[in-house]
Amino acid sequence: MIFFPSLPAQFLKQDFSMAPLSKRLLICFTVVFLSLATTISAQETTESVSISTELQSAKTDQEVLSILMVPLTSEELAVVANAWQGIVHAQMDKIANINLKILTASATEIDALRTQLSTMTTEQFALQRKYQSVLKAWGRKGGPLKTWRAMRII
């Protein structure tokens, strides 16, 4: 016997072997419906949030990014914020590596590295502005205050 905790105990104890056909069909339909509803509900809760790649691209224009974030929920913006945190972090790693190369570079290499550093720093500021706009949008949509405030500090 299949046990459904939501069904009353009296219902489960009944002997349906002699029940009319319509009653048996109704019971079978109810059991099938409940099992399908449980399966669908489980699938909905385990689905991951799917976000457009344009929202997670460093090449996306600031204005376009702002427009694309309007329909997103707080949960979706959390995914976007995590992606942007990764983008900003990766850029900061590149800048740190160039700074390390400058420490050990010869006089002829230093100028090229400083030019590269200047370009990357300018890109970093643009990425940081986009990241901050994502965090602000998430905060406006009800993102956890402590989480998004902590993410602002990079």
Kinemage of the C-alpha trace (Angstrom):
@kinemage 1
@onewidth
@group {chain A} dominant
@subgroup {mainchain}
@vectorlist {calphas} color= white
{ca met a 1} P 0.000 0.000 0.000
{ca ile a 2} L 1.281 3.491 -0.851
{ca phe a 3} L 1.250 5.809 2.110
{ca phe a 4} L 0.477 9.502 1.652
{ca pro a 5} L 0.758 11.415 4.919
{ca ser a 6} L -1.825 13.953 3.768
{ca leu a 7} L -4.565 11.316 3.392
{ca pro a 8} L -6.749 10.629 6.447
{ca ala a 9} L -6.131 7.354 8.275
{ca gln a 10} L -9.770 6.239 7.779
{ca phe a 11} L -9.347 6.553 4.037
{ca leu a 12} L -6.247 4.349 4.041
{ca lys a 13} L -7.872 1.621 6.169
{ca gln a 14} L -10.860 1.150 3.877
{ca asp a 15} L -11.116 -1.988 1.795
{ca phe a 16} L -11.594 -0.899 -1.806
{ca ser a 17} L -11.732 -4.340 -3.347
{ca met a 18} L -15.536 -4.248 -3.394
{ca ala a 19} L -15.867 -0.547 -4.197
{ca pro a 20} L -17.719 0.471 -7.315
{ca leu a 21} L -15.638 1.094 -10.416
{ca ser a 22} L -16.096 4.868 -10.358
{ca lys a 23} L -14.858 5.050 -6.767
{ca arg a 24} L -11.767 2.995 -7.643
{ca leu a 25} L -11.056 5.201 -10.647
{ca leu a 26} L -11.361 8.302 -8.500
{ca ile a 27} L -8.932 6.865 -5.953
{ca cys a 28} L -6.445 5.841 -8.667
{ca phe a 29} L -6.677 9.272 -10.256
{ca thr a 30} L -6.086 10.951 -6.879
{ca val a 31} L -3.020 8.815 -6.133
{ca val a 32} L -1.537 9.449 -9.591
{ca phe a 33} L -2.274 13.168 -9.360
{ca leu a 34} L -0.632 13.456 -5.930
{ca ser a 35} L 2.463 11.591 -7.077
{ca leu a 36} L 2.779 13.796 -10.179
{ca ala a 37} L 2.285 16.963 -8.153
{ca thr a 38} L 5.035 15.882 -5.769
{ca thr a 39} L 7.410 15.152 -8.660
{ca ile a 40} L 6.739 18.498 -10.361
{ca ser a 41} L 7.163 20.360 -7.090
{ca ala a 42} L 10.524 18.678 -6.476
{ca gln a 43} L 11.726 19.587 -9.968
{ca glu a 44} L 10.791 23.245 -9.516
{ca thr a 45} L 12.786 23.598 -6.314
{ca thr a 46} L 15.930 21.975 -7.709
{ca glu a 47} L 16.033 23.918 -10.988
{ca ser a 48} L 19.003 26.238 -11.147
{ca val a 49} L 18.614 29.845 -12.108
{ca ser a 50} L 19.477 30.332 -15.771
{ca ile a 51} L 20.978 33.731 -16.588
{ca ser a 52} L 21.764 35.254 -19.983
{ca thr a 53} L 25.454 35.210 -20.859
{ca glu a 54} L 25.159 38.871 -21.847
{ca leu a 55} L 24.480 39.692 -18.179
{ca gln a 56} L 27.709 37.960 -17.199
{ca ser a 57} L 29.993 39.401 -19.865
{ca ala a 58} L 32.619 42.047 -19.169
{ca lys a 59} L 31.997 43.396 -22.686
{ca thr a 60} L 28.353 44.259 -21.982
{ca asp a 61} L 27.701 48.000 -22.029
{ca gln a 62} L 26.705 49.593 -18.695
{ca glu a 63} L 23.370 50.845 -20.053
{ca val a 64} L 22.510 47.465 -21.588
{ca leu a 65} L 23.420 45.738 -18.334
{ca ser a 66} L 21.106 48.055 -16.382
{ca ile a 67} L 18.215 47.372 -18.754
{ca leu a 68} L 18.726 43.598 -18.676
{ca met a 69} L 18.657 43.566 -14.867
{ca val a 70} L 15.203 45.180 -14.581
{ca pro a 71} L 13.101 41.989 -14.913
{ca leu a 72} L 15.394 39.830 -12.755
{ca thr a 73} L 14.418 38.522 -9.330
{ca ser a 74} L 16.584 38.767 -6.246
{ca glu a 75} L 17.720 35.146 -6.711
{ca glu a 76} L 18.696 35.784 -10.327
{ca leu a 77} L 20.559 38.959 -9.377
{ca ala a 78} L 22.485 36.952 -6.766
{ca val a 79} L 23.778 34.716 -9.570
{ca val a 80} L 24.689 37.763 -11.679
{ca ala a 81} L 26.431 39.397 -8.690
{ca asn a 82} L 28.519 36.270 -8.084
{ca ala a 83} L 29.484 36.165 -11.763
{ca trp a 84} L 30.525 39.820 -11.701
{ca gln a 85} L 32.487 39.304 -8.512
{ca gly a 86} L 34.448 36.647 -10.396
{ca ile a 87} L 35.019 38.990 -13.362
{ca val a 88} L 36.313 41.784 -11.118
{ca his a 89} L 38.461 39.361 -9.141
{ca ala a 90} L 40.046 37.942 -12.312
{ca gln a 91} L 40.893 41.454 -13.525
{ca met a 92} L 42.442 42.295 -10.158
{ca asp a 93} L 44.575 39.140 -10.392
{ca lys a 94} L 45.860 40.234 -13.806
{ca ile a 95} L 46.735 43.683 -12.434
{ca ala a 96} L 48.534 42.144 -9.462
{ca asn a 97} L 50.559 39.886 -11.781
{ca ile a 98} L 51.622 42.852 -13.911
{ca asn a 99} L 52.692 44.702 -10.762
{ca leu a 100} L 54.793 41.682 -9.786
{ca lys a 101} L 56.392 41.612 -13.247
{ca ile a 102} L 57.254 45.315 -12.920
{ca leu a 103} L 59.206 44.552 -9.741
{ca thr a 104} L 61.518 42.155 -11.570
{ca ala a 105} L 61.461 43.657 -15.083
{ca ser a 106} L 64.361 45.283 -16.843
{ca ala a 107} L 64.303 49.000 -17.624
{ca thr a 108} L 63.206 48.354 -21.216
{ca glu a 109} L 60.291 46.124 -20.182
{ca ile a 110} L 58.983 48.464 -17.477
{ca asp a 111} L 57.516 51.030 -19.899
{ca ala a 112} L 55.534 48.376 -21.796
{ca leu a 113} L 54.315 46.823 -18.544
{ca arg a 114} L 53.252 50.220 -17.165
{ca thr a 115} L 51.304 50.953 -20.344
{ca gln a 116} L 49.620 47.575 -20.018
{ca leu a 117} L 48.952 48.274 -16.332
{ca ser a 118} L 47.381 51.634 -17.165
{ca thr a 119} L 45.052 50.037 -19.725
{ca met a 120} L 44.058 47.241 -17.355
{ca thr a 121} L 43.446 49.673 -14.492
{ca thr a 122} L 41.106 51.720 -16.703
{ca glu a 123} L 39.257 48.506 -17.602
{ca gln a 124} L 39.140 47.612 -13.897
{ca phe a 125} L 37.372 50.880 -13.055
{ca ala a 126} L 34.748 50.225 -15.754
{ca leu a 127} L 34.220 46.660 -14.500
{ca gln a 128} L 33.952 47.907 -10.928
{ca arg a 129} L 31.207 50.394 -11.925
{ca lys a 130} L 29.234 47.612 -13.621
{ca tyr a 131} L 29.690 45.339 -10.609
{ca gln a 132} L 28.476 48.087 -8.263
{ca ser a 133} L 25.374 48.611 -10.421
{ca val a 134} L 24.616 44.876 -10.190
{ca leu a 135} L 24.956 45.001 -6.403
{ca lys a 136} L 22.703 48.077 -6.175
{ca ala a 137} L 20.053 46.381 -8.326
{ca trp a 138} L 20.256 43.284 -6.132
{ca gly a 139} L 19.904 45.403 -2.992
{ca arg a 140} L 16.838 47.176 -4.422
{ca lys a 141} L 15.238 43.798 -5.202
{ca gly a 142} L 15.658 42.587 -1.630
{ca gly a 143} L 19.064 40.934 -1.678
{ca pro a 144} L 20.354 40.047 1.802
{ca leu a 145} L 21.768 43.295 3.195
{ca lys a 146} L 24.822 41.739 4.852
{ca thr a 147} L 25.691 39.696 1.791
{ca trp a 148} L 25.561 42.428 -0.810
{ca arg a 149} L 27.254 44.948 1.471
{ca ala a 150} L 30.094 42.485 2.045
{ca met a 151} L 30.356 41.873 -1.702
{ca arg a 152} L 30.810 45.623 -2.309
{ca ile a 153} L 34.191 45.425 -0.631
{ca ile a 154} L 36.647 43.917 -3.065
